[in-house]
């Protein structure tokens, strides 16, 4: 009987440790590396009217470096302090924490610099290769001024 209880305990411990691993989305591994900021798009809402604004960053060579140790460095022309590391975390959960009425849509969420970004990885049209990947970071924290950063793998 003691052996059976011990086996159940070990099995429960194994299952609980596996479920924690499932909470880390695979996208965490996919964002590791260097990404060049290509453009930012802004959805601006004012007086019940929405419009898009675009800003091209391709010539400014701003690089987001996601490291395996959980730190991010942003380097480029507009970044005065290129040595500062930003701790980051990728979780799977609701973007809007207060939304408990809809079924849980578990998004990949990137957290750094005091902000939450919805994360997605896609591909430019053409051949699907790692070099052709596009990383999109969307900030919906201000519903009147939503920002999406589009980065291309370096």
C-alpha positions as CSV (number, residue, x, y, z in Angstrom):
1,X,0.0,0.0,0.0
2,X,2.8,2.4,0.9
3,X,4.5,1.6,-2.4
4,X,1.2,2.4,-4.3
5,X,0.8,5.7,-2.5
6,X,4.5,6.6,-3.2
7,X,4.0,5.8,-6.9
8,X,0.9,7.9,-7.1
9,X,2.7,10.8,-5.4
10,X,5.6,10.6,-7.9
11,X,3.2,10.3,-10.8
12,X,1.2,13.4,-9.6
13,X,4.5,15.3,-9.2
14,X,5.5,14.3,-12.7
15,X,2.1,15.4,-14.2
16,X,2.1,18.7,-12.4
17,X,5.7,19.5,-13.6
18,X,4.6,18.7,-17.2
19,X,1.6,21.0,-17.0
20,X,3.9,23.9,-16.0
21,X,6.0,23.3,-19.2
22,X,2.8,23.4,-21.3
23,X,2.2,27.0,-20.1
24,X,5.4,28.2,-21.8
25,X,4.4,28.7,-25.4
26,X,6.7,27.4,-28.1
27,X,6.9,31.0,-29.5
28,X,9.3,31.8,-26.7
29,X,12.0,29.7,-28.4
30,X,11.0,31.1,-31.8
31,X,11.7,34.8,-30.9
32,X,15.2,34.1,-29.7
33,X,17.7,36.0,-32.0
34,X,18.0,39.3,-33.8
35,X,15.0,41.1,-35.3
36,X,15.2,44.4,-37.3
37,X,12.3,46.9,-36.8
38,X,10.8,47.5,-40.2
39,X,7.8,49.6,-39.4
40,X,5.2,50.5,-36.8
41,X,1.5,50.9,-37.5
42,X,-0.8,52.9,-35.3
43,X,-4.6,52.6,-35.2
44,X,-5.8,56.0,-33.9
45,X,-9.4,56.4,-32.8
46,X,-10.9,59.9,-32.3
47,X,-14.5,61.0,-32.3
48,X,-15.7,57.5,-33.4
49,X,-13.4,57.6,-36.4
50,X,-10.4,55.4,-36.8
51,X,-7.4,55.8,-39.1
52,X,-4.0,54.1,-39.6
53,X,-0.7,55.8,-39.4
54,X,2.5,54.1,-40.5
55,X,6.1,54.8,-39.7
56,X,9.0,53.2,-41.6
57,X,12.1,52.3,-39.5
58,X,14.0,50.2,-42.1
59,X,16.8,52.8,-42.7
60,X,17.3,53.4,-39.0
61,X,18.6,49.8,-38.4
62,X,17.0,49.3,-35.0
63,X,17.7,45.7,-33.8
64,X,15.8,43.8,-31.1
65,X,18.0,41.1,-29.7
66,X,16.1,38.4,-27.7
67,X,18.5,36.3,-25.7
68,X,18.0,32.8,-24.3
69,X,18.7,34.1,-20.8
70,X,15.4,36.2,-20.8
71,X,16.9,39.6,-21.6
72,X,16.3,41.9,-24.6
73,X,18.7,44.5,-26.0
74,X,17.4,47.2,-28.3
75,X,20.1,48.7,-30.5
76,X,20.0,51.3,-33.2
77,X,20.2,55.0,-34.1
78,X,17.4,56.2,-31.9
79,X,18.5,54.1,-28.9
80,X,20.9,56.2,-26.8
81,X,21.7,53.5,-24.3
82,X,22.5,50.4,-26.3
83,X,24.0,48.5,-23.3
84,X,20.8,48.3,-21.2
85,X,19.2,45.0,-21.0
86,X,15.5,44.7,-20.5
87,X,14.2,41.5,-18.8
88,X,11.4,39.9,-20.8
89,X,9.0,37.1,-20.3
90,X,6.7,35.2,-22.6
91,X,3.5,33.8,-21.2
92,X,0.3,32.3,-22.6
93,X,-2.8,34.0,-21.4
94,X,-5.4,36.6,-21.9
95,X,-4.2,39.9,-23.2
96,X,-6.9,41.8,-21.4
97,X,-6.7,40.6,-17.9
98,X,-10.0,42.1,-16.8
99,X,-11.9,40.2,-19.6
100,X,-13.5,37.2,-17.8
101,X,-16.7,37.1,-19.9
102,X,-15.4,35.5,-23.0
103,X,-13.9,32.0,-23.2
104,X,-10.1,32.2,-22.5
105,X,-8.3,32.9,-25.7
106,X,-4.8,32.2,-24.7
107,X,-2.5,34.5,-26.7
108,X,1.3,34.6,-26.6
109,X,2.1,37.6,-24.5
110,X,5.5,39.3,-24.4
111,X,6.1,41.5,-21.3
112,X,9.0,43.9,-21.2
113,X,9.6,47.6,-20.4
114,X,6.4,47.7,-18.3
115,X,4.2,46.8,-21.3
116,X,2.3,43.7,-22.6
117,X,2.5,42.9,-26.3
118,X,0.5,40.3,-28.1
119,X,3.1,38.3,-30.1
120,X,2.7,36.5,-33.5
121,X,5.2,35.2,-36.0
122,X,4.3,35.0,-39.6
123,X,6.1,34.9,-43.0
124,X,6.6,37.4,-45.8
125,X,4.9,36.1,-49.0
126,X,7.0,33.6,-50.8
127,X,9.1,30.7,-49.4
128,X,8.5,29.9,-45.7
129,X,12.0,29.9,-44.2
130,X,13.3,31.1,-40.9
131,X,15.0,34.1,-42.7
132,X,11.6,35.1,-44.0
133,X,9.9,35.4,-40.6
134,X,8.1,38.5,-39.4
135,X,7.6,39.1,-35.7
136,X,4.6,41.3,-34.8
137,X,4.3,42.9,-31.4
138,X,0.9,44.5,-30.7
139,X,0.2,46.9,-27.8
140,X,-3.6,47.3,-27.2
141,X,-3.2,48.9,-23.8
142,X,-4.6,52.2,-25.0
143,X,-7.7,51.4,-27.1
144,X,-7.6,54.9,-28.7
145,X,-4.0,54.5,-29.9
146,X,-3.0,50.9,-30.7
147,X,0.5,50.1,-31.8
148,X,1.9,47.2,-33.8
149,X,5.6,46.8,-34.4
150,X,6.7,44.7,-37.3
151,X,10.2,43.2,-37.2
152,X,12.0,41.0,-39.7
153,X,14.5,38.3,-38.6
154,X,18.1,39.4,-39.1
